[in-house]
């Protein structure tokens, strides 16, 4: 068994890996780099020969894991694509949205190679290549059954999985993005803890330690208190969210806050755009997926403004009013998104309002710039417009969908792999794991896979 990274760079980016056996060649994920453009945002698919891939596995539907799937399929049309039913629905919605974004960038930025694929390409692979599989149900990846795969719930977002690949002699486990802790809707991961020959594991949060007194319950209580304080001073709350996963978690928290009277039950809550489409998919799988709050449907069980219109073809602007909660994408407040617009045209400059972050924001993004700024600073949120003074309350809450470094390390120690491949992490994160494993698991070979290099399992 051979493992090879198809990423352009070691670290966080366009995730994609190749596993080779004498009987099969399997691609694990097909991501798009969130910070690069054009072909620079794609994995090294040039390392693959046309038509050589037996199977493709998609662990979940975030853009950095599924965003170039149609690009891969253009040279590998014979490959079956294995993913969960939930990931299939979310992935198609994400990819169709990506086409629209690329078409806009072609016009605005002059990137002539965009779009990298079309809506028709997505529909074709969904119809001809998708194979939907449930968790903990082994399936064959080659006709002879020499390479088998099993999905395990990764606890990251709806439909996310880790995957075990097994031959008669070797066993490899790829975690994908993983979270071992229960959230509001999402239950924590259930990955196998038996010994493996190779473990390919994310290291996203390896560069920092969670504060010792943290609990999910206390963090939710602090968010409820912060929202209540803003509403009491007749302000509104903007919560920048990723459309998939974070939006639905925040909605479930707000639902509980209202039921327990931690915030006024009549408080208007707004979502919109891609968040609405993703929430519809979450609601569709509310009774069929492994989750908390089974059967709870956000758009029908909550009074959501902008999310439950009867005629979804009508697009009306979301109004900025006092005393409301706005959970708007994007989570990093990138230019030309609703959260950026709201911050720039009313939230940021008004001291009554609150801007509360519940996830990661790249330091170079508008969200990252706000988090680094002090009260009164001028912040540029959109290069086409002037700077805006930061006068509103800004808070950062820890509701990450990624496992902490301590729980990841604990898992590696339980599995005790012969080889540990550290992926999906910046250099400081990877180095922390490398040092910890050198001390605590000296018999394990620790590898940071370099793009294009082959590693024998």
Backbone torsions as a table, in degrees:
resi	resn	phi	psi	omega
1	UNK	NA	132.2	-179.0
2	UNK	-118.5	138.2	175.7
3	UNK	-116.2	135.4	-179.4
4	UNK	-142.3	134.2	174.6
5	UNK	-84.0	131.4	174.2
6	UNK	-100.6	7.5	178.0
7	UNK	-69.4	149.7	178.1
8	UNK	-73.7	-28.9	-179.5
9	UNK	-141.5	148.7	171.1
10	UNK	-69.0	134.5	-178.9
11	UNK	126.2	-164.1	-178.6
12	UNK	-81.2	132.4	-179.6
13	UNK	176.4	-131.5	-179.6
14	UNK	-89.2	94.4	-174.1
15	UNK	-70.8	128.8	174.1
16	UNK	-168.8	134.2	-175.6
17	UNK	-140.2	155.5	-179.5
18	UNK	-119.6	132.5	172.4
19	UNK	-117.8	124.5	-178.5
20	UNK	-116.3	136.6	169.9
21	UNK	-129.9	172.0	177.7
22	UNK	-59.7	-20.2	-173.8
23	UNK	-110.7	-12.8	-173.4
24	UNK	-155.4	153.8	170.8
25	UNK	-126.3	120.0	-171.9
26	UNK	-122.2	129.3	173.7
27	UNK	-95.6	129.6	176.5
28	UNK	-102.7	107.3	178.7
29	UNK	70.1	156.9	-176.0
30	UNK	-148.9	75.6	-169.7
31	UNK	-90.5	168.3	173.8
32	UNK	-119.5	132.4	-178.8
33	UNK	-68.5	126.5	-174.7
34	UNK	-71.7	-15.6	-175.4
35	UNK	-109.6	-8.2	-178.9
36	UNK	-106.4	167.3	-178.5
37	UNK	-125.3	158.8	176.3
38	UNK	62.2	-148.5	-178.1
39	UNK	-67.8	-19.3	175.9
40	UNK	-65.8	-17.2	179.4
41	UNK	-89.3	-3.9	-176.1
42	UNK	-99.6	158.3	173.4
43	UNK	-67.7	177.1	-179.4
44	UNK	-84.0	66.5	178.5
45	UNK	-68.8	-13.4	175.5
46	UNK	-67.6	-14.0	176.5
47	UNK	-78.3	-7.8	-179.6
48	UNK	-102.9	144.2	173.7
49	UNK	-84.6	140.0	178.8
50	UNK	-55.2	132.9	175.1
51	UNK	77.2	12.2	-175.0
52	UNK	-96.0	-11.0	-173.9
53	UNK	-85.7	127.0	179.5
54	UNK	-79.3	-43.0	-174.2
55	UNK	-150.1	151.6	174.8
56	UNK	-125.8	133.7	179.4
57	UNK	-115.9	128.1	175.9
58	UNK	-108.9	117.4	-176.4
59	UNK	-78.3	-31.2	174.7
60	UNK	-167.7	178.7	-162.9
61	UNK	-103.6	15.7	171.8
62	UNK	-72.0	150.2	-172.1
63	UNK	-58.2	-34.0	-177.8
64	UNK	-77.0	3.4	175.6
65	UNK	-123.6	-19.5	-176.6
66	UNK	-130.1	-4.9	-166.7
67	UNK	-65.4	-17.1	179.0
68	UNK	-117.4	20.7	-178.5
69	UNK	-56.1	-44.2	177.7
70	UNK	-64.9	-29.0	176.2
71	UNK	-65.4	-45.8	177.5
72	UNK	-60.4	-44.1	-175.9
73	UNK	-68.1	-21.2	178.7
74	UNK	-61.5	-32.5	178.2
75	UNK	-104.2	-6.6	-178.3
76	UNK	-131.5	53.6	-173.5
77	UNK	-65.4	-17.5	-179.2
78	UNK	-82.5	-13.9	-175.4
79	UNK	-69.5	134.3	168.6
80	UNK	-78.5	147.6	179.8
81	UNK	-114.9	117.2	-177.3
82	UNK	-105.3	128.6	179.0
83	UNK	-163.1	166.8	-179.8
84	UNK	-76.8	159.7	177.2
85	UNK	-57.9	-38.9	179.8
86	UNK	-66.0	-44.1	179.0
87	UNK	-64.8	-33.5	178.7
88	UNK	-63.0	-48.1	180.0
89	UNK	-62.6	-46.6	-178.7
90	UNK	-67.1	-39.2	-178.6
91	UNK	-63.5	-43.6	-179.6
92	UNK	-63.5	-42.2	177.7
93	UNK	-62.7	-42.1	179.7
94	UNK	-65.4	-42.5	-178.6
95	UNK	-67.7	-41.0	177.1
96	UNK	-62.4	-40.6	176.6
97	UNK	-63.9	-36.6	179.9
98	UNK	-63.6	-37.7	176.0
99	UNK	-59.0	-45.5	179.8
100	UNK	-61.5	-41.7	179.2
101	UNK	-63.9	-44.4	-179.7
102	UNK	-65.2	-37.4	177.1
103	UNK	-62.7	-39.1	177.3
104	UNK	-66.0	-41.2	-179.6
105	UNK	-68.0	-32.1	175.9
106	UNK	-60.4	-41.9	-179.1
107	UNK	-74.9	-43.9	-172.8
108	UNK	-82.5	-37.2	-174.4
109	UNK	-107.2	-6.9	178.8
110	UNK	71.7	27.2	178.5
111	UNK	-83.3	95.7	-169.8
112	UNK	-68.4	-23.0	-179.9
113	UNK	-76.8	-10.3	175.2
114	UNK	-81.3	148.4	-6.3
115	UNK	-77.6	149.1	179.9
116	UNK	-71.5	-17.5	177.4
117	UNK	-157.8	171.9	-174.3
118	UNK	-118.3	169.5	174.9
119	UNK	-60.1	-36.8	-179.8
120	UNK	-65.4	-36.5	177.3
121	UNK	-61.3	-41.5	179.8
122	UNK	-64.3	-46.7	-179.5
123	UNK	-61.8	-36.2	-179.3
124	UNK	-66.0	-47.2	-177.8
125	UNK	-71.6	-31.7	175.9
126	UNK	-62.5	-40.2	-177.1
127	UNK	-77.3	-37.8	-170.0
128	UNK	-104.7	-22.5	-170.8
129	UNK	-116.7	-22.3	-174.1
130	UNK	-68.4	135.7	170.5
131	UNK	-127.9	111.3	-175.4
132	UNK	-87.5	129.4	-177.2
133	UNK	-132.0	145.1	176.8
134	UNK	-89.9	171.1	179.5
135	UNK	-77.3	149.3	177.2
136	UNK	58.5	33.6	176.3
137	UNK	-128.8	94.6	-174.6
138	UNK	-58.1	146.2	177.9
139	UNK	-145.3	154.9	-177.9
140	UNK	-83.6	145.3	177.1
141	UNK	-108.0	-8.4	175.9
142	UNK	-135.1	156.5	-174.7
143	UNK	-58.5	-32.6	-177.7
144	UNK	-82.6	-9.3	-179.8
145	UNK	75.7	23.5	179.8
146	UNK	-81.4	-20.5	177.1
147	UNK	-124.4	119.9	-177.5
148	UNK	-115.9	151.0	179.0
149	UNK	-126.1	148.9	174.5
150	UNK	-138.6	128.2	176.1
151	UNK	-84.8	143.6	175.5
152	UNK	-130.6	140.2	-179.3
153	UNK	-61.7	123.3	-176.8
154	UNK	-95.4	-7.8	173.8
155	UNK	68.3	15.8	-173.5
156	UNK	-91.1	-59.6	172.1
157	UNK	-143.1	178.9	178.8
158	UNK	-55.8	125.9	176.3
159	UNK	80.9	3.7	-178.1
160	UNK	-77.0	142.6	-178.4
161	UNK	-139.4	155.9	157.0
162	UNK	-98.9	166.7	-176.5
163	UNK	-141.3	136.3	172.2
164	UNK	-99.7	130.9	173.6
165	UNK	-112.6	127.0	-174.3
166	UNK	-132.0	134.2	164.4
167	UNK	-111.5	-175.2	178.3
168	UNK	-65.4	-24.1	-174.5
169	UNK	-110.9	-27.3	-170.0
170	UNK	-129.0	154.5	179.7
171	UNK	-139.8	121.8	178.6
172	UNK	-120.9	138.1	176.8
173	UNK	-122.0	123.3	176.2
174	UNK	-109.5	119.8	-174.2
175	UNK	-76.9	-23.6	-165.3
176	UNK	59.6	-156.1	173.1
177	UNK	-83.0	133.4	-170.0
178	UNK	-136.4	148.4	173.9
179	UNK	-143.3	122.2	-175.6
180	UNK	-88.1	-6.8	-175.6
181	UNK	-102.4	143.0	173.9
182	UNK	-66.0	140.4	171.0
183	UNK	-108.8	-154.6	-177.2
184	UNK	-77.7	-45.8	175.0
185	UNK	-103.0	-46.2	-172.9
186	UNK	-77.9	128.1	173.2
187	UNK	-82.4	154.7	-179.3
188	UNK	-68.4	164.0	-175.1
189	UNK	-64.1	151.8	171.6
190	UNK	-127.8	75.1	178.0
191	UNK	-90.2	148.0	179.2
192	UNK	-65.9	150.4	-176.5
193	UNK	-114.6	11.2	176.5
194	UNK	-76.0	162.7	-178.0
195	UNK	-64.1	141.6	176.8
196	UNK	-130.0	156.1	175.9
197	UNK	-74.1	-36.7	-179.8
198	UNK	-141.1	135.4	175.7
199	UNK	-120.9	121.1	175.6
200	UNK	-104.6	111.1	-167.6
201	UNK	-131.1	139.6	176.9
202	UNK	-70.4	152.8	-178.6
203	UNK	-133.5	27.8	-169.4
204	UNK	-50.1	-46.3	-172.4
205	UNK	-99.5	22.5	-176.8
206	UNK	-71.5	-13.3	-175.4
207	UNK	-89.8	-1.0	177.5
208	UNK	-151.5	155.1	-179.2
209	UNK	-105.7	138.0	176.0
210	UNK	-67.9	144.8	-178.7
211	UNK	-61.1	143.9	-171.3
212	UNK	-61.0	-30.3	-175.3
213	UNK	-90.4	9.7	-176.1
214	UNK	-70.2	135.4	163.2
215	UNK	-138.5	150.9	178.6
216	UNK	-60.3	-42.0	-177.8
217	UNK	-62.2	-44.0	-179.1
218	UNK	-68.4	-33.7	179.2
219	UNK	-69.0	-40.4	176.5
220	UNK	-64.7	-39.9	179.0
221	UNK	-63.6	-37.9	179.5
222	UNK	-68.1	-38.2	176.5
223	UNK	-64.3	-44.6	178.8
224	UNK	-59.4	-42.2	179.5
225	UNK	-64.3	-42.7	-179.5
226	UNK	-64.2	-42.1	177.7
227	UNK	-62.9	-45.0	-179.0
228	UNK	-59.4	-40.6	-179.3
229	UNK	-65.0	-40.0	178.3
230	UNK	-65.4	-44.9	-179.6
231	UNK	-63.8	-34.9	-179.3
232	UNK	-65.8	-28.7	178.2
233	UNK	-96.0	19.0	175.4
234	UNK	63.0	33.3	173.4
235	UNK	-103.6	179.9	175.8
236	UNK	-122.1	160.0	-177.0
237	UNK	-113.9	126.8	171.8
238	UNK	-105.4	122.9	176.6
239	UNK	-117.0	102.5	177.0
240	UNK	-68.7	129.2	-174.6
241	UNK	-135.9	150.9	167.7
242	UNK	-76.1	139.1	-172.8
243	UNK	-60.9	-31.3	-175.4
244	UNK	-109.4	116.7	176.0
245	UNK	98.2	-64.0	-176.2
246	UNK	-69.6	-39.7	177.5
247	UNK	-57.0	-46.9	-175.0
248	UNK	-70.0	-35.8	176.6
249	UNK	-65.2	-43.8	-179.9
250	UNK	-64.9	-40.7	178.2
251	UNK	-60.9	-41.6	179.8
252	UNK	-65.9	-37.1	176.8
253	UNK	-64.7	-47.0	-179.8
254	UNK	-61.6	-38.3	176.5
255	UNK	-58.1	-44.4	178.6
256	UNK	-67.3	-41.2	179.7
257	UNK	-57.8	-40.6	179.7
258	UNK	-69.1	-44.7	-178.6
259	UNK	-61.3	-37.0	-178.9
260	UNK	-91.6	7.9	176.6
261	UNK	59.0	32.3	173.7
262	UNK	-78.7	-24.9	170.1
263	UNK	-134.7	157.6	-177.8
264	UNK	-59.0	135.4	-175.5
265	UNK	-67.1	-21.7	-177.7
266	UNK	-88.5	2.1	-176.2
267	UNK	-61.5	122.0	177.5
268	UNK	-66.4	140.2	178.7
269	UNK	-125.2	127.6	-176.8
270	UNK	-115.9	134.9	164.3
271	UNK	-132.5	175.0	179.0
272	UNK	-176.8	171.9	175.8
273	UNK	65.0	-133.8	-177.1
274	UNK	-63.0	-30.6	179.0
275	UNK	-58.7	-38.4	179.2
276	UNK	-64.9	-44.3	-179.9
277	UNK	-61.8	-43.7	180.0
278	UNK	-67.6	-36.5	179.1
279	UNK	-66.9	-36.2	174.3
280	UNK	-57.8	-40.8	179.6
281	UNK	-69.0	-42.7	175.3
282	UNK	-56.5	-45.0	-179.4
283	UNK	-65.2	-35.8	-180.0
284	UNK	-61.8	-32.2	-178.4
285	UNK	-103.2	19.2	-173.6
286	UNK	-65.0	-26.8	-177.4
287	UNK	-109.2	-1.5	-174.8
288	UNK	-115.6	-5.9	-178.6
289	UNK	-110.3	160.3	176.7
290	UNK	-76.8	107.3	-175.1
291	UNK	-158.8	164.4	169.4
292	UNK	-83.1	164.5	-178.8
293	UNK	56.0	46.2	179.6
294	UNK	-56.7	131.7	-179.9
295	UNK	87.7	-13.2	178.2
296	UNK	-72.3	122.7	180.0
297	UNK	-113.6	117.5	-171.2
298	UNK	-61.6	-48.7	-172.2
299	UNK	-73.8	-22.5	178.9
300	UNK	-102.8	-25.5	-177.4
301	UNK	-95.3	-7.9	175.4
302	UNK	-120.7	157.2	174.1
303	UNK	-91.6	86.5	-178.0
304	UNK	-95.3	128.9	175.9
305	UNK	-87.2	132.2	179.4
306	UNK	79.5	-1.3	-178.3
307	UNK	-117.1	-16.2	-177.1
308	UNK	-128.2	33.8	176.2
309	UNK	-64.0	141.2	179.7
310	UNK	-66.3	-40.7	179.1
311	UNK	-103.3	96.3	-174.6
312	UNK	-75.2	-5.9	177.9
313	UNK	-77.3	-20.6	180.0
314	UNK	-83.1	120.4	179.1
315	UNK	-106.3	108.6	178.8
316	UNK	-113.4	141.2	179.8
317	UNK	-60.3	143.3	176.5
318	UNK	-79.5	123.9	-177.8
319	UNK	-80.7	145.9	173.1
320	UNK	-93.3	109.7	179.5
321	UNK	-124.3	158.5	177.4
322	UNK	-76.1	148.5	175.4
323	UNK	79.8	26.8	-177.9
324	UNK	-125.6	163.6	175.0
325	UNK	-114.7	129.7	-179.9
326	UNK	-118.9	108.6	174.0
327	UNK	-100.9	96.2	-167.8
328	UNK	-124.9	142.7	176.6
329	UNK	-87.1	152.7	11.4
330	UNK	-98.2	164.7	-178.5
331	UNK	-65.5	-28.3	178.4
332	UNK	-97.7	2.3	176.5
333	UNK	60.6	39.1	179.7
334	UNK	-62.1	158.9	-178.2
335	UNK	-58.3	149.1	178.0
336	UNK	67.7	24.1	173.7
337	UNK	-115.4	163.3	-173.8
338	UNK	-66.9	-39.6	-179.4
339	UNK	-63.9	-37.8	177.7
340	UNK	-64.1	-46.1	-179.4
341	UNK	-59.8	-45.3	-178.2
342	UNK	-65.2	-41.5	178.9
343	UNK	-64.0	-40.9	-174.6
344	UNK	-74.6	-28.9	-172.6
345	UNK	-110.3	22.4	175.9
346	UNK	168.7	-38.1	-174.5
347	UNK	-73.8	-52.2	-167.8
348	UNK	-61.6	-38.9	-171.0
349	UNK	-85.8	-6.9	-174.3
350	UNK	-104.8	120.3	-174.5
351	UNK	-69.2	-15.4	177.8
352	UNK	-73.8	-26.6	-171.9
353	UNK	-83.4	165.0	176.2
354	UNK	-127.7	139.4	176.3
355	UNK	-120.2	108.1	-171.3
356	UNK	-116.1	119.6	178.6
357	UNK	-90.6	137.3	-178.7
358	UNK	-124.4	9.6	179.9
359	UNK	-155.9	-172.3	-175.6
360	UNK	-71.9	144.9	171.0
361	UNK	-137.6	121.9	177.8
362	UNK	-57.3	135.9	-178.2
363	UNK	-55.7	-29.0	-178.9
364	UNK	-83.5	-10.9	-179.0
365	UNK	-78.7	161.8	175.4
366	UNK	-54.9	-40.5	176.8
367	UNK	-61.5	-41.7	178.3
368	UNK	-63.9	-37.5	179.2
369	UNK	-66.6	-38.3	177.4
370	UNK	-64.4	-43.8	-178.2
371	UNK	-63.9	-28.5	-179.3
372	UNK	-88.0	-11.7	-175.6
373	UNK	-84.1	159.1	175.2
374	UNK	-103.5	162.4	178.0
375	UNK	-56.3	133.4	179.9
376	UNK	91.3	-13.9	178.8
377	UNK	-67.0	152.0	172.3
378	UNK	-90.7	129.1	-175.6
379	UNK	-122.1	130.5	176.3
380	UNK	-90.6	113.8	-179.7
381	UNK	-97.6	-25.0	-179.5
382	UNK	-144.7	125.0	-175.7
383	UNK	-64.6	-18.0	179.1
384	UNK	-84.7	-4.8	-177.3
385	UNK	-131.8	166.8	-177.9
386	UNK	-75.3	170.2	178.6
387	UNK	-69.9	153.0	-178.6
388	UNK	-121.4	136.4	178.5
389	UNK	-72.1	140.3	177.8
390	UNK	-91.7	102.0	179.0
391	UNK	-117.0	-20.1	-177.0
392	UNK	-75.8	166.7	175.8
393	UNK	-73.9	133.0	178.1
394	UNK	-120.8	127.9	178.1
395	UNK	-133.1	151.7	177.1
396	UNK	-123.3	125.4	-179.7
397	UNK	-116.4	149.0	-176.0
398	UNK	-98.8	97.1	173.3
399	UNK	-127.6	43.8	-175.2
400	UNK	-63.0	143.8	174.3
401	UNK	-88.0	2.2	177.9
402	UNK	-103.6	146.9	178.2
403	UNK	-64.4	148.8	173.3
404	UNK	-68.9	161.3	-179.3
405	UNK	-65.2	-30.7	-179.5
406	UNK	-69.6	-40.2	179.1
407	UNK	-72.1	-32.9	174.8
408	UNK	-65.1	-44.5	179.1
409	UNK	-63.0	-41.5	178.2
410	UNK	-59.0	-39.8	179.5
411	UNK	-67.7	-43.4	178.7
412	UNK	-59.2	-40.9	-179.7
413	UNK	-65.4	-35.9	177.9
414	UNK	-66.8	-43.2	-176.5
415	UNK	-74.5	-33.6	178.8
416	UNK	47.6	61.8	-176.6
417	UNK	-72.1	157.0	172.3
418	UNK	-68.1	-38.1	177.6
419	UNK	-132.1	134.0	177.6
420	UNK	-116.9	116.2	177.8
421	UNK	-96.1	117.9	-177.3
422	UNK	-95.0	115.3	-175.9
423	UNK	-130.2	172.6	172.7
424	UNK	55.4	48.6	177.5
425	UNK	-156.2	146.2	175.8
426	UNK	-72.3	167.5	-172.9
427	UNK	-55.8	-45.7	178.4
428	UNK	-60.4	-37.3	179.4
429	UNK	-65.7	-46.9	-179.8
430	UNK	-62.5	-40.8	-177.8
431	UNK	-65.9	-35.1	177.7
432	UNK	-62.1	-44.6	179.4
433	UNK	-66.4	-39.2	-179.2
434	UNK	-60.8	-43.7	-180.0
435	UNK	-67.6	-42.2	-179.7
436	UNK	-62.9	-42.8	-177.3
437	UNK	-73.1	-32.9	176.3
438	UNK	-60.6	-34.8	-179.5
439	UNK	-83.4	-43.6	-170.2
440	UNK	-96.6	-18.5	-177.8
441	UNK	-140.4	63.8	-171.0
442	UNK	-64.8	-20.5	-179.5
443	UNK	-83.9	-6.6	178.8
444	UNK	-90.1	130.9	174.6
445	UNK	-81.9	120.9	-177.1
446	UNK	-100.6	126.0	-173.6
447	UNK	-129.9	131.0	167.5
448	UNK	-100.7	100.7	-170.5
449	UNK	-64.6	129.8	177.7
450	UNK	-92.3	141.4	-175.7
451	UNK	-53.9	128.5	174.9
452	UNK	86.9	-14.4	-179.1
453	UNK	-81.7	142.6	-179.6
454	UNK	-96.9	138.7	179.4
455	UNK	-127.7	123.6	-179.1
456	UNK	-82.9	133.4	-179.9
457	UNK	-90.2	NA	NA
